[in-house]
């Protein structure tokens, strides 16, 4: 805007009739302001030509209005570009979605055989560095996988690990990847009676280990 205003002033037919230096500076200064406002309004308002004979207050008003139009149009274009480039992919919430999209899954190497038997079509990545669940985070940062198969009971007790998940905007889902049955620690002479009462509780009172947790 400033360059076009200076060039317009240089090639303008308007000449100062003042004989003094200060008078000429005042005249050319006024012409420079008029040209700047006119070219600025022309630029900000999308090429709408302005009246050269209008007064200075009107030119200032039109320049402010044109600058407002520029800000509104810029905000609209930016929001439109963000909307058009926004990813429309649906979130991944189940292991079936992950397998369907052929995404890599970081999982603990101890469960490698069970994982492969349960989901033979899944692309599992098992960390072999012996870092436990932190190794999964390292593989995720390295881009080796897009999701992690981590149990809530295994990780909620580790606040440092949870902080790492939060820093990467990772969340837990309700999807069950696999079930790994674990024996209940009890003395052999009490196992029969305890199993009986567990069965009675599940059958008649809807009480099991999961609900007690």
C-alpha positions in Angstrom: 0.0 0.0 0.0 2.8 2.4 0.9 4.7 1.7 -2.3 1.7 2.2 -4.5 0.9 5.4 -2.7 4.4 6.8 -3.2 4.4 5.8 -6.9 1.0 7.4 -7.3 2.2 10.6 -5.7 5.3 10.6 -7.9 3.3 10.2 -11.2 0.4 12.4 -10.0 -0.4 15.5 -12.1 -1.1 17.5 -8.9 1.7 19.9 -8.2 2.2 22.3 -5.3 1.9 26.0 -5.9 3.6 26.9 -2.6 6.9 28.7 -2.9 8.1 27.9 0.6 9.7 24.5 1.5 7.3 24.0 4.4 4.3 24.8 2.3 5.3 22.2 -0.3 6.0 19.6 2.4 2.5 20.2 3.8 0.9 19.9 0.4 2.8 16.8 -0.5 2.2 15.3 2.9 -1.5 15.8 2.5 -1.4 14.2 -1.0 0.6 11.3 0.4 -2.0 10.7 3.1 -4.8 10.9 0.5 -3.1 8.4 -1.8 -2.3 6.0 1.1 -5.9 6.1 2.3 -7.2 5.7 -1.3 -4.9 2.8 -2.1 -5.5 1.2 1.3 -9.2 1.3 0.9 -8.9 0.0 -2.7 -6.8 -3.0 -1.4 -8.8 -3.8 1.7 -12.2 -3.5 0.1 -11.5 -6.0 -2.7 -10.8 -3.5 -5.5 -13.6 -1.0 -5.1 -12.5 2.3 -6.5 -12.9 5.4 -4.3 -13.8 9.0 -5.0 -10.7 11.1 -5.2 -12.6 14.3 -4.5 -14.0 13.1 -1.1 -12.9 14.7 2.1 -10.1 13.5 4.4 -12.6 12.4 7.2 -14.6 10.4 4.7 -11.4 8.7 3.4 -10.4 7.9 7.0 -13.9 6.4 7.6 -13.8 4.4 4.4 -10.3 3.2 5.2 -11.4 1.9 8.6 -14.4 0.2 7.1 -12.3 -1.4 4.4 -9.8 -2.6 7.0 -12.7 -4.1 9.0 -13.9 -5.9 5.8 -10.4 -7.3 5.3 -10.3 -8.7 8.9 -13.7 -10.3 8.5 -12.8 -11.9 5.1 -9.5 -13.1 6.4 -11.2 -14.8 9.4 -13.8 -16.3 7.1 -11.2 -17.7 4.7 -9.1 -19.1 7.6 -12.1 -20.8 9.1 -13.2 -22.2 5.7 -9.8 -23.6 5.1 -9.7 -25.2 8.5 -13.1 -26.7 7.9 -12.2 -28.1 4.5 -8.9 -29.6 5.7 -10.4 -31.1 8.9 -10.1 -34.8 9.1 -13.5 -36.5 8.8 -12.3 -39.9 10.0 -14.3 -41.5 12.8 -12.6 -42.3 16.1 -11.2 -45.7 16.7 -12.9 -47.3 19.7 -12.8 -51.0 19.3 -10.2 -53.6 18.3 -12.4 -54.5 15.3 -12.0 -50.9 14.0 -8.2 -51.1 14.4 -8.0 -54.4 12.5 -10.3 -53.1 9.8 -8.1 -50.1 9.2 -4.9 -52.2 9.4 -3.4 -50.1 12.1 -0.4 -51.2 14.1 -0.9 -52.1 17.7 1.8 -51.8 20.4 1.4 -54.6 22.9 3.3 -56.3 25.7 5.6 -59.1 24.5 4.5 -61.4 27.3 1.0 -61.6 25.7 2.4 -62.1 22.2 1.2 -65.6 21.6 -2.3 -65.0 23.2 -2.7 -61.8 21.2 -1.9 -63.5 17.9 -4.2 -66.4 18.6 -7.1 -64.1 19.6 -6.6 -61.7 16.7 -4.6 -63.4 13.9 -5.4 -60.6 11.4 -4.1 -57.8 13.7 -0.8 -56.1 13.1 0.9 -56.3 16.5 4.2 -54.6 17.5 5.9 -56.1 20.5 8.7 -54.2 22.2 11.7 -56.4 23.0 13.8 -54.0 25.0 12.4 -55.1 28.4 10.9 -51.7 29.4 7.5 -53.1 30.2 4.7 -50.6 29.3 7.2 -47.8 28.9 8.6 -49.7 25.9 5.1 -49.4 24.2 5.2 -45.6 24.7 8.7 -45.5 23.0 7.4 -47.5 20.1 4.4 -45.2 19.8 6.7 -42.2 19.8 8.9 -43.8 17.1 5.8 -44.2 14.9 5.8 -48.0 15.0 2.1 -48.1 16.0 -1.0 -45.9 16.1 -2.7 -47.5 19.1 -1.6 -49.4 22.2 -3.2 -52.5 23.8 -2.9 -51.6 27.5 -5.1 -52.7 30.4 -6.5 -50.1 32.8 -5.6 -52.2 35.8 -2.0 -52.5 34.7 -1.4 -48.8 34.1 -3.7 -46.7 36.4 -1.5 -47.4 39.4 1.5 -45.8 37.6 1.1 -42.0 37.6 4.2 -41.4 35.5 2.8 -43.7 32.8 -0.6 -42.0 33.0 1.2 -38.6 32.5 2.9 -39.9 29.4 -0.5 -41.0 28.0 -2.0 -37.6 28.8 0.9 -35.8 27.1 0.1 -37.7 23.9 -3.6 -37.3 24.2 -4.2 -41.0 24.5 -7.4 -42.3 26.1 -8.7 -45.6 27.3 -11.6 -47.3 25.6 -14.1 -49.9 26.7 -13.0 -52.3 24.0 -11.9 -55.7 25.2 -8.8 -56.9 23.3 -8.5 -60.2 25.0 -9.2 -62.0 28.2 -6.4 -63.6 30.1 -7.8 -65.9 32.9 -5.7 -65.8 36.1 -6.0 -68.3 38.9 -7.3 -67.0 42.3 -4.6 -67.4 45.0 -6.0 -69.6 47.7 -5.1 -72.6 49.8 -5.9 -75.9 48.2 -8.1 -77.0 51.2 -10.2 -73.9 50.8 -10.5 -73.8 47.0 -13.5 -76.2 46.8 -15.7 -74.3 49.3 -14.6 -70.9 47.9 -15.5 -72.0 44.4 -18.9 -73.1 45.6 -19.8 -69.8 47.2 -18.5 -67.9 44.1 -20.8 -69.9 42.0 -23.7 -69.3 44.3 -23.0 -65.6 44.4 -22.8 -65.3 40.6 -26.0 -67.4 40.0 -28.4 -66.2 42.7 -27.1 -62.8 43.8 -25.4 -61.4 40.7 -22.1 -61.0 42.5 -18.7 -61.7 40.9 -15.1 -60.5 41.0 -15.7 -57.9 38.3 -18.6 -56.2 40.2 -16.7 -56.2 43.4 -13.8 -54.3 41.8 
